[in-house]
Amino acid sequence: AAFLLRGPENQSLVYPVHIFWGIGLGWLHPMNTTVYCTIIPKGQETELMGMYIFCGTVLSWMPPLVFTLLNELGVGMNVGLASLVMFFGGGLGALFLVGNYNEAVQYARVYSNVNEPDMKYELTERNA
């Protein structure tokens, strides 16, 4: 967007660019949550979703702050929007550190089965 929308002469591009922007971000957040939920072991949903929400919001103030500071210092808005690339770059760098999704799902299944109480054992133990 920062490279396409450089001034009033590009006003006709605002809506097409933001349609794609909205589609791109519209599926991103539900998919992130869905994928994360598939790798959470049973019994730890509350704990790990709390961590997910915390990590997702702890630095959410930083990109708007950088954009606002650049805008208030008189830097062009296209540079302010382009400054967001460093946050996307940091996220992309962190993404390369993430392990294999299939291994994470398998680990969650195994861990869930290990920590799941054996109901038959509990019932026979109480009756004995």
Disulfide bonds with the S-S distance in Angstrom:
none
